[in-house]
Amino acid sequence: MDNFLLQLSEILEVDNVNPDDVLKDFENWDSLTILSLLATLDASYGVNLTTDALNQIKTVGELEVIVKSRIAK
């Protein structure tokens, strides 16, 4: 999880992300970005989310908490 924010910033093509950032506010937040994020979560953390579940998540911090909670299971 140490690289989570770095990986997310690379997917979103921004310099950095913060826990309070709203996912849908990123300029590159589109269907391709969502698919890339879902693939990264699966490959890097073994976490499978649906697009519907991801669309319910508002902030980077919320996403991080959900990913951490699913890794622990």
Buried (B, 14 or more C-beta within 10 A) or exposed (E): EEEBBEBBBEBBEEEEBEEEBEBEEBEEBEEEBBEBBBEBBEEEBEBEBEEEEBEEBEBBBBBBEBBEEBEEE
